[in-house]
């Protein structure tokens, strides 16, 4: 597999501003989710955390990327986002700094996730908060899950257990 079709070349910052290197996730299944604190889908945090707890020992990592790209539903600072996620949903999976997931300021990681020329799977658009990108144990994009599809859906469970 060509390295440019893998997520392992990316480093981002977590909510505390520390570098997070995706190459540290080699051999794990990765779910990347763009999140927001003031969205009708925000309760998905609870299911995401439950999924993480259930499958982390089997090599699942969920990475949250707060984004304010949809109706300004994530206006908070990194500290506010971290406090909200912890207090309301007990989030323990890795949360990154707020980024843009669409448009001219789209983060390079999301360019990789949404452009077939970079990910080797397909072109996509981030339709709303809580869209899920599923990457296999080689860091290659395998599936894109709609924002409205719950993290506990059979489609997601089948992918994790497959």
Secondary structure as the mmCIF struct_conf table of DSSP 4:
data_model
#
loop_
_struct_conf.conf_type_id
_struct_conf.id
_struct_conf.beg_label_comp_id
_struct_conf.beg_label_asym_id
_struct_conf.beg_label_seq_id
_struct_conf.end_label_comp_id
_struct_conf.end_label_asym_id
_struct_conf.end_label_seq_id
HELX_RH_3T_P HELX_RH_3T_P1 UNK A 3 UNK A 5
BEND BEND1 UNK A 6 UNK A 6
HELX_RH_3T_P HELX_RH_3T_P2 UNK A 7 UNK A 9
STRN STRN1 UNK A 11 UNK A 13
STRN STRN2 UNK A 14 UNK A 14
TURN_TY1_P TURN_TY1_P1 UNK A 15 UNK A 16
BEND BEND2 UNK A 17 UNK A 17
STRN STRN3 UNK A 19 UNK A 21
HELX_RH_3T_P HELX_RH_3T_P3 UNK A 22 UNK A 25
TURN_TY1_P TURN_TY1_P2 UNK A 26 UNK A 27
BEND BEND3 UNK A 28 UNK A 28
STRN STRN4 UNK A 29 UNK A 35
BEND BEND4 UNK A 37 UNK A 39
TURN_TY1_P TURN_TY1_P3 UNK A 40 UNK A 43
HELX_RH_AL_P HELX_RH_AL_P1 UNK A 44 UNK A 55
HELX_RH_3T_P HELX_RH_3T_P4 UNK A 56 UNK A 58
TURN_TY1_P TURN_TY1_P4 UNK A 59 UNK A 59
STRN STRN5 UNK A 60 UNK A 66
TURN_TY1_P TURN_TY1_P5 UNK A 69 UNK A 72
HELX_RH_AL_P HELX_RH_AL_P2 UNK A 78 UNK A 89
BEND BEND5 UNK A 93 UNK A 93
STRN STRN6 UNK A 95 UNK A 96
HELX_LH_PP_P HELX_LH_PP_P1 UNK A 97 UNK A 98
BEND BEND6 UNK A 102 UNK A 103
TURN_TY1_P TURN_TY1_P6 UNK A 104 UNK A 105
HELX_RH_AL_P HELX_RH_AL_P3 UNK A 108 UNK A 114
HELX_RH_AL_P HELX_RH_AL_P4 UNK A 116 UNK A 119
BEND BEND7 UNK A 120 UNK A 121
BEND BEND8 UNK A 128 UNK A 128
TURN_TY1_P TURN_TY1_P7 UNK A 129 UNK A 130
STRN STRN7 UNK A 132 UNK A 135
TURN_TY1_P TURN_TY1_P8 UNK A 137 UNK A 138
BEND BEND9 UNK A 139 UNK A 139
STRN STRN8 UNK A 141 UNK A 145
TURN_TY1_P TURN_TY1_P9 UNK A 147 UNK A 148
BEND BEND10 UNK A 149 UNK A 149
TURN_TY1_P TURN_TY1_P10 UNK A 151 UNK A 152
BEND BEND11 UNK A 153 UNK A 153
HELX_RH_AL_P HELX_RH_AL_P5 UNK A 154 UNK A 161
#
